[in-house]
Amino acid sequence: MELMFAEWEDGERFSFEDSDRFEEDSLCSFISEAESLCQNWRGWRKQSAGPNSPTVKMKDGLVIPLVELSAKQVAFHIPFEVVEKVYPPVPEQLQLRIAFWSFPENEEDIRLYSCLANGSADEFQRGEQLFRVRAVKDPLQIGFHLSATVVPPQMVPPKGV
């Protein structure tokens, strides 16, 4: 138990109970209606989840390497920051696989994290709309860093130009 709080700073004056006072103000807090059992967070689930739901399907007979299965499990259970700091260091190639599996696999999870980080799904929807009107140019992801050039929608050249 002592090990769990090893990184807890002595000067820290907040506790987990402090977060309860903000719950009522959050747009993403649990709603008290029956639908909350299915949709937990307001706004994070896409309105029309159709047959195009992204899922990863493996081909029959494909054997997944143990290293890949291990990397996926580590990413699921351990924050990547901890993996980076462990001694002796995790080999770089394995760190890359763990980093790969640390990212959300589907749109619903990305929406959820966006909702939790921003307090609503508005930013995700705004970004999605900009992407649809082709206002997002040169997207680049390196590790946890994502960058792109966003041009105003009215300046987007028409298709075929």
Secondary structure, 3 states (H helix, E strand, C coil): CCCCCCCCCCCCCCCHHHHHHHHCCCCCCECCCCCHHHHCECCCCCCCCCCCCCCCCCCCCCCCCHHHHHHHHHHHHCCHHHHHHCCCCCCHHHHHHHHHHHCCCCHHHHHHHHHHHHCCCHHHHHHHHHHHCCCEEEEEEECCEEEEEECCHHHCCCCCC
